[in-house]
Amino acid sequence: MRRALLALAVVLLLAGCAPVSRVPPEPTGAELEALIAKELDFQWQYVGLTPDAPRPTVQRIRIVSMEEAQQVHRDCMREAGYEGNRINTSSTFGASSYERLAIYVCSAQYPVPPSSFGLFSEAQLDYLYDYYVDVTIPCMAASGVSVASIPSRQQFVAPATQLQQIWMPYLSVTTDQDLTVLMNEKCPYVPEGFAIF
């Protein structure tokens, strides 16, 4: 039995298989609160009120999934007195300042997971960076697709990269070939079990 295990270990080593680290858990506690605060800062800018407008303190009711967010936010807007076709929490075009404020309040009462805004904990970003460098990029190279430039870990994890599109290897390819199948099947851009957008 011991010989068989040793032989298996040698085969895995020769095959270049490295143990896959575990997906880090979703942020909790103070880290989650900090990410939701960033999300709400974005939402406040999104509603388009003047910068000096007083920002209300809102009691969170619960975090909602992206799947349920649209309906939950619509129900919240109805409760705030906005009925029918005028309810549109995905756009503030043509909305009054009162309606814009209601959109923000509903977003604050029922925020979506920070990952929906590209907001991740440092542990999640570290994991994602390792996945891209150790798994995705070598897989792409084996298929003849090269990546033009790779940011340093510090650049990738830096807070300045958050609330913007996170860098992915597929954003820096130097080939014109169709990458859809490669990205979705052979060399996935998101590791299994990692929640992103």
C-alpha positions in Angstrom: 0.0 0.0 0.0 2.8 2.4 0.9 4.6 1.6 -2.4 1.4 2.3 -4.3 1.0 5.7 -2.6 4.6 6.6 -3.3 4.2 5.6 -6.9 1.1 7.8 -7.2 2.9 10.7 -5.7 5.8 10.3 -8.2 3.3 10.1 -11.1 1.6 13.3 -10.0 4.9 15.1 -9.5 6.1 14.1 -13.0 2.7 15.1 -14.5 3.2 18.5 -13.1 0.0 18.4 -11.0 0.1 20.7 -8.0 -2.4 20.4 -5.2 -5.3 22.8 -5.8 -5.7 25.3 -2.9 -9.2 25.7 -1.5 -11.4 28.6 -2.6 -11.3 31.2 0.1 -14.6 31.8 1.9 -16.8 34.8 1.1 -15.8 37.8 3.3 -17.5 38.2 6.6 -17.5 40.6 9.5 -15.6 43.8 9.2 -14.2 42.8 5.8 -17.7 42.3 4.4 -18.9 45.6 5.8 -16.0 47.4 4.2 -16.8 45.9 0.8 -20.5 46.8 1.1 -19.5 50.3 2.1 -17.5 50.6 -1.2 -20.5 49.2 -3.1 -22.8 51.8 -1.5 -20.3 54.6 -2.3 -20.7 53.5 -5.9 -24.5 53.4 -5.6 -24.5 56.9 -4.1 -22.5 58.2 -7.1 -24.8 56.2 -9.5 -28.0 57.9 -8.4 -26.6 61.2 -9.6 -27.4 63.5 -6.7 -25.2 66.5 -6.0 -22.0 65.6 -4.1 -23.1 67.8 -1.1 -26.6 66.3 -0.9 -27.1 64.7 2.6 -26.6 61.0 2.5 -29.2 59.1 4.6 -28.2 56.5 7.2 -30.0 53.3 6.1 -30.6 50.2 8.2 -29.7 47.1 6.1 -32.4 44.5 6.0 -30.5 41.7 4.3 -28.1 41.0 1.5 -29.9 39.7 -1.6 -28.6 37.5 -4.4 -28.3 38.9 -7.9 -31.2 36.5 -9.0 -33.6 38.1 -6.6 -32.3 41.7 -6.5 -34.4 43.1 -9.3 -37.7 41.9 -7.8 -36.7 42.8 -4.2 -35.7 46.3 -5.3 -38.9 46.8 -7.3 -40.9 45.8 -4.2 -38.9 48.2 -2.1 -39.6 51.0 -4.6 -43.3 50.2 -4.5 -43.3 50.4 -0.7 -41.6 53.8 -1.1 -44.5 55.0 -3.2 -43.2 54.4 -6.7 -45.7 52.4 -8.7 -46.0 50.8 -12.2 -43.7 51.5 -15.1 -41.9 54.3 -13.4 -40.0 51.8 -11.2 -36.6 51.2 -12.8 -33.8 50.5 -10.3 -31.3 49.7 -13.2 -31.5 53.3 -14.6 -31.9 56.7 -13.1 -32.6 58.4 -16.4 -35.5 60.8 -16.0 -35.9 60.0 -12.3 -36.6 62.9 -9.9 -34.1 63.5 -7.0 -36.6 61.9 -4.6 -36.8 58.8 -6.8 -33.0 58.7 -7.0 -32.8 58.8 -3.2 -35.4 56.0 -3.0 -33.3 53.9 -5.4 -30.2 54.4 -3.2 -32.2 53.6 0.0 -33.5 50.3 -1.5 -29.9 49.4 -2.7 -28.6 50.1 0.8 -31.4 48.1 2.5 -31.0 45.2 0.1 -27.4 45.2 -1.1 -26.2 42.5 -3.5 -23.0 40.5 -2.8 -19.9 42.7 -3.2 -18.6 40.3 -5.8 -21.4 41.5 -8.1 -19.5 44.8 -8.2 -16.1 43.2 -8.6 -15.3 43.7 -4.9 -13.4 40.9 -3.3 -11.4 40.3 -0.1 -7.6 40.3 -0.4 -7.6 36.5 0.1 -10.1 36.1 -2.8 -8.0 38.3 -5.0 -4.8 36.4 -4.0 -6.5 33.1 -4.9 -7.8 34.4 -8.2 -4.3 35.8 -9.2 -2.7 32.4 -8.4 -5.4 30.6 -10.5 -4.8 32.9 -13.5 -1.0 32.6 -13.3 -0.7 28.9 -12.4 -3.7 27.4 -14.2 -5.4 29.7 -16.8 -2.3 31.2 -18.5 -0.4 27.9 -18.9 -3.6 26.3 -20.2 -4.0 29.1 -22.7 -0.4 28.7 -23.8 -0.9 25.0 -24.4 -3.6 26.0 -26.8 -1.4 28.5 -28.6 -2.9 31.6 -27.0 -0.4 34.0 -25.5 -1.1 36.7 -22.9 0.4 40.1 -23.7 1.0 41.4 -20.2 0.4 40.2 -16.7 0.1 42.6 -13.8 2.1 42.0 -10.7 0.3 40.5 -7.7 0.4 43.9 -6.0 -1.2 45.6 -9.0 -3.9 43.0 -9.2 -4.8 43.0 -5.5 -4.5 46.8 -5.0 -7.7 48.4 -3.8 -7.5 50.8 -6.8 -8.4 47.9 -9.1 -11.7 47.3 -7.3 -15.0 48.7 -8.5 -13.4 48.4 -12.0 -13.2 45.4 -14.2 -10.8 43.0 -12.7 -7.9 42.0 -15.0 -8.3 38.6 -16.6 -5.8 36.8 -18.9 -8.4 36.9 -21.7 -8.3 40.7 -21.7 -4.6 40.6 -22.8 -4.5 38.0 -25.5 -2.4 38.6 -28.6 -4.4 36.5 -31.0 -7.6 37.0 -33.1 -8.9 33.5 -32.7 -12.3 32.9 -31.1 -11.8 32.4 -27.4 -15.3 31.6 -26.3 -14.9 27.8 -26.1 -11.4 28.1 -24.6 -12.6 30.5 -22.0 -15.8 28.7 -21.0 -14.7 25.0 -21.3 -11.0 24.3 -21.7 -9.4 27.1 -19.7 -12.1 28.6 -17.6 -11.5 32.2 -16.5 -13.2 31.6 -13.1 -12.2 28.6 -10.9 -14.9 26.3 -9.9 -16.6 27.4 -6.7 -15.5 31.0 -7.0 -18.3 33.5 -7.1 -17.7 36.3 -9.6 -20.3 38.8 -10.9 
